Each structure stands twice: as C-alpha cells, then as structure tokens.
Amino acid sequence: MNKSDFTFLPERGKYTAIFNGFEIEISENSMSDEVVIFAEAIIKIYPQKLVDLANFCKESETFQICYPEETVDSIIKKLNLPILNMWRTGGGMLTYCNHEIDQDHLIDIEFTGVMDSFDYVSIDG
C-alpha cells in the first residue's frame, strides 16, 4: 500500500482507501508515506490485538454502562471491521459503524502506537 492508493475527498479533508477490507482515513494534514506505512502495520497486527481490545472495552466504564451483558468473546464476534482513522504515526482511532452490538451507536476506540495500548472508548448517542 502507498499514497497513490488513496483518494482525496476535499469535502471531508481526508484521504481514503480500502486495504484488506479495512477502510482507512487519513486527514489531509497527516498524509505522509510514514503514516501509510503505520496504517499498514496497524492492519497487520489488528487480529492479534482483538482480545486486548475487547478486554479494554469490557473494562471501560462507558462500555459497562451501555453494554453490561457483553463478554470478551461476544465483543470480538460482534465488532466486525472498523474504519481506521490515522493520526500521524503515534496512534489513531478505530470507528465501528457496522458492529452487531446494537444498531444505534458508533463505537470509537483510541489507540497509541501500533495498538500498544488502548486509551479511550466513546459510544455516541
């Protein structure tokens, strides 16, 4: 994957691409070869980080309030692939629009590094 694989959407101020089933968004200000390489690294490690991500969700106060019945296994099964929003090379956000946990909310999960840690869960609505 490289910068030429991305399409610029001026109305959103973002570059977008689909890679291995992931929709990737990079802001105009953050687009660089390094960020594209970083996004590819995130996508590569994503399957290995799902259990950590689900544990982080399950332990977050926000997730417990909205979805107290969910387990780590059910979270993994219901999330589906996120939109990967890249913020330069230090982290980003996973946005789950097509999850199966409910039909009304987006779930955003911020991460640092190559998913070295998860920092915040936000559930809109």
Residue frames relative to the residue before (quaternion, step in Angstrom):
aa qw qx qy qz dx dy dz
M 1.0000 0.0000 0.0000 0.0000 0.00 0.00 0.00
N 0.0631 0.7855 -0.6148 0.0323 3.56 -1.06 0.77
K 0.7598 -0.4048 0.2519 0.4420 3.57 -1.30 0.15
S 0.6347 0.5530 -0.3387 0.4201 3.59 1.04 -0.68
D 0.5893 0.5753 -0.3653 0.4340 3.62 1.25 -0.26
F 0.6435 0.5370 -0.3034 0.4533 3.59 1.29 -0.28
T 0.2575 -0.7248 0.6209 0.1512 3.51 -1.25 0.65
F 0.3299 -0.7412 0.5488 0.2015 3.57 -0.90 0.91
L 0.1495 -0.7665 0.6213 0.0638 3.55 -0.95 0.99
P 0.2827 -0.8160 0.4741 0.1716 3.62 0.02 1.24
E 0.6351 0.5462 -0.3399 0.4276 3.60 1.03 -0.71
R 0.7327 0.3547 -0.2150 0.5396 3.60 1.20 -0.45
G 0.3692 -0.7489 0.4756 0.2769 3.59 1.24 -0.26
K 0.6210 0.5335 -0.3255 0.4731 3.57 1.18 0.63
Y 0.3501 -0.6520 0.6262 0.2454 3.46 -1.40 0.42
T 0.0662 -0.8011 0.5941 0.0301 3.58 -1.01 0.76
A 0.0532 0.7643 -0.6419 0.0303 3.51 -1.27 0.53
I 0.2920 -0.6910 0.6223 0.2237 3.53 -1.33 0.30
F 0.0728 0.7854 -0.6075 0.0944 3.56 -0.84 1.04
N 0.8388 -0.0700 -0.0089 0.5399 3.59 -0.67 1.13
G 0.7366 -0.4205 0.2165 0.4835 3.58 1.03 0.82
F 0.6186 0.5393 -0.3419 0.4578 3.58 1.25 -0.25
E 0.2887 -0.6801 0.6373 0.2189 3.54 -1.09 0.74
I 0.1283 -0.7926 0.5951 0.0343 3.56 -0.81 1.06
E 0.0664 -0.7772 0.6251 0.0268 3.56 -1.00 0.87
I 0.0058 -0.7715 0.6355 -0.0310 3.54 -0.93 0.99
S 0.4368 -0.7037 0.4889 0.2740 3.58 -0.73 1.03
E 0.6559 -0.5238 0.3770 0.3915 3.53 -1.22 0.57
N 0.6797 0.5062 -0.2833 0.4490 3.60 0.98 -0.85
S 0.7310 0.4397 -0.2329 0.4670 3.58 1.13 -0.61
M 0.4940 0.6925 -0.4284 0.3048 3.61 1.19 -0.35
S 0.2613 0.7194 -0.6094 0.2070 3.53 -0.86 1.10
D 0.6567 -0.4836 0.3862 0.4310 3.56 -1.26 0.24
E 0.6426 0.5421 -0.3226 0.4349 3.58 0.99 -0.83
V 0.6661 0.4915 -0.3069 0.4696 3.60 0.95 -0.84
V 0.6208 0.5262 -0.3413 0.4704 3.61 1.03 -0.70
I 0.6515 0.4968 -0.3075 0.4839 3.61 0.96 -0.83
F 0.6323 0.5307 -0.3134 0.4694 3.57 1.05 -0.83
A 0.6422 0.5198 -0.3216 0.4625 3.61 0.95 -0.86
E 0.6442 0.5197 -0.3173 0.4629 3.56 0.98 -0.83
A 0.6375 0.5192 -0.3214 0.4699 3.60 1.04 -0.75
I 0.6258 0.5293 -0.3347 0.4649 3.60 1.03 -0.77
I 0.6697 0.5001 -0.2985 0.4607 3.58 0.87 -0.95
K 0.6443 0.5302 -0.3199 0.4487 3.58 0.99 -0.79
I 0.7568 0.3911 -0.2143 0.4779 3.61 0.89 -0.88
Y 0.4207 0.7508 -0.4405 0.2554 3.60 1.23 -0.38
P 0.6869 0.4808 -0.3279 0.4353 3.68 0.67 -0.89
Q 0.6696 0.5052 -0.2948 0.4576 3.57 1.07 -0.73
K 0.7085 0.4592 -0.2444 0.4768 3.60 1.21 -0.47
L 0.4181 0.7477 -0.4460 0.2593 3.60 1.25 -0.09
V 0.6491 0.5038 -0.3339 0.4619 3.61 0.92 -0.79
D 0.6465 0.5053 -0.3182 0.4748 3.60 0.95 -0.84
L 0.6482 0.5186 -0.3091 0.4641 3.57 0.98 -0.87
A 0.6740 0.4881 -0.2950 0.4696 3.60 0.88 -0.90
N 0.6274 0.5177 -0.3334 0.4767 3.60 1.03 -0.73
F 0.6332 0.5240 -0.3265 0.4668 3.58 0.98 -0.83
C 0.6427 0.5118 -0.3197 0.4719 3.59 0.95 -0.86
K 0.6796 0.5163 -0.2903 0.4329 3.57 0.76 -1.08
E 0.7184 0.4455 -0.2435 0.4755 3.58 1.04 -0.78
S 0.5751 0.6019 -0.3943 0.3894 3.61 1.16 -0.36
E 0.5632 -0.6215 0.4364 0.3258 3.55 -1.04 0.84
T 0.6327 0.5476 -0.3275 0.4389 3.58 0.96 -0.88
F 0.6886 0.4752 -0.2778 0.4720 3.56 0.85 -0.97
Q 0.6415 0.5321 -0.3250 0.4468 3.60 0.98 -0.81
I 0.6514 0.5083 -0.3141 0.4676 3.58 1.03 -0.77
C 0.7421 0.4274 -0.2270 0.4638 3.59 0.85 -0.99
Y 0.8241 0.1159 -0.0013 0.5544 3.57 0.94 -0.90
P 0.0045 0.8592 -0.5117 -0.0022 3.62 0.66 1.02
E 0.6679 0.5314 -0.3020 0.4247 3.60 1.12 -0.58
E 0.5608 0.6332 -0.3872 0.3668 3.60 1.21 -0.33
T 0.2441 -0.7409 0.6106 0.1366 3.54 -1.15 0.77
V 0.6843 -0.4438 0.3540 0.4576 3.57 -1.26 0.16
D 0.6712 0.4988 -0.3041 0.4563 3.60 0.89 -0.89
S 0.6826 0.4780 -0.3056 0.4606 3.59 0.88 -0.86
I 0.6005 0.5494 -0.3568 0.4586 3.59 1.07 -0.66
I 0.6555 0.5119 -0.3106 0.4603 3.58 0.87 -0.96
K 0.6913 0.4900 -0.2823 0.4497 3.60 0.89 -0.93
K 0.7654 0.4227 -0.2011 0.4416 3.60 0.99 -0.79
L 0.5481 0.6594 -0.4045 0.3180 3.62 1.12 -0.36
N 0.1402 -0.7797 0.5834 0.1789 3.61 0.83 -0.97
L 0.6845 -0.4912 0.3304 0.4255 3.61 -1.23 -0.03
P 0.3603 -0.7438 0.5247 0.2043 3.57 -1.01 0.82
I 0.4670 -0.5296 0.5804 0.4056 3.48 -1.43 -0.17
L 0.2587 -0.7674 0.5717 0.1318 3.57 -0.84 0.99
N 0.0993 -0.7851 0.6113 0.0082 3.56 -0.55 1.25
M 0.1803 -0.8214 0.5368 0.0685 3.57 -0.47 1.21
W 0.1397 -0.7617 0.6305 0.0530 3.53 -1.07 0.92
R 0.7705 -0.2814 0.1381 0.5551 3.55 0.04 1.28
T 0.6851 -0.4937 0.3191 0.4302 3.66 -0.93 -0.71
G 0.5884 0.6106 -0.3706 0.3790 3.59 1.15 0.33
G 0.7974 -0.1588 0.1184 0.5701 3.56 1.22 -0.14
G 0.0935 -0.7933 0.5986 0.0598 3.49 -1.28 -0.29
M 0.4173 -0.6824 0.5357 0.2706 3.50 -1.26 -0.42
L 0.2714 -0.7115 0.6286 0.1578 3.52 -1.16 0.80
T 0.0867 -0.7946 0.6003 0.0287 3.59 -0.73 1.05
Y 0.1648 -0.7940 0.5827 0.0535 3.53 -0.64 1.19
C 0.0847 -0.8085 0.5823 -0.0125 3.56 -0.39 1.32
N 0.7804 0.3415 -0.1433 0.5039 3.56 1.03 -0.83
H 0.2904 0.7626 -0.5266 0.2382 3.56 1.08 0.65
E 0.4139 -0.7145 0.5180 0.2233 3.55 -1.30 0.36
I 0.3905 0.7223 -0.4864 0.2987 3.59 1.20 0.37
D 0.7391 -0.1699 0.0825 0.6465 3.56 1.14 -0.73
Q 0.5113 -0.6662 0.4534 0.2986 3.56 -1.26 0.11
D 0.6739 0.5677 -0.2598 0.3952 3.57 1.27 -0.24
H 0.7890 0.3572 -0.1482 0.4774 3.59 1.10 -0.52
L 0.3400 -0.6502 0.6323 0.2489 3.49 -1.37 0.44
I 0.1811 -0.7530 0.6213 0.1192 3.54 -1.12 0.67
D 0.0871 -0.7823 0.6166 0.0142 3.57 -0.78 1.11
I 0.0368 -0.7787 0.6264 -0.0027 3.54 -0.97 0.92
E 0.2442 -0.7724 0.5734 0.1226 3.56 -0.64 1.16
F 0.0622 -0.7911 0.6081 0.0233 3.55 -1.11 0.74
T 0.2935 -0.7250 0.6002 0.1671 3.49 -1.35 0.44
G 0.8169 0.1868 -0.1613 0.5213 3.54 -1.11 0.73
V 0.6941 -0.3886 0.3442 0.4987 3.55 -1.17 -0.57
M 0.7016 -0.4487 0.2056 0.5139 3.49 0.72 1.29
D 0.1972 0.7961 -0.5355 0.2012 3.55 1.07 0.87
S 0.7836 -0.0417 0.0197 0.6195 3.56 1.13 -0.66
F 0.3186 -0.6916 0.6119 0.2140 3.50 -1.32 0.46
D 0.2608 -0.8388 0.4708 0.0816 3.52 -0.77 1.07
Y 0.8256 -0.0098 0.0898 0.5570 3.58 0.98 -0.73
V 0.1445 -0.7480 0.6403 0.0986 3.55 -1.13 0.73
S 0.0373 -0.7800 0.6247 -0.0062 3.55 -0.91 0.97
I 0.0801 -0.7681 0.6345 0.0333 3.55 -0.95 0.91
D 0.3154 -0.7785 0.5080 0.1908 3.57 -0.48 1.17
G 0.6813 0.4796 -0.3678 0.4129 3.51 -1.29 0.41
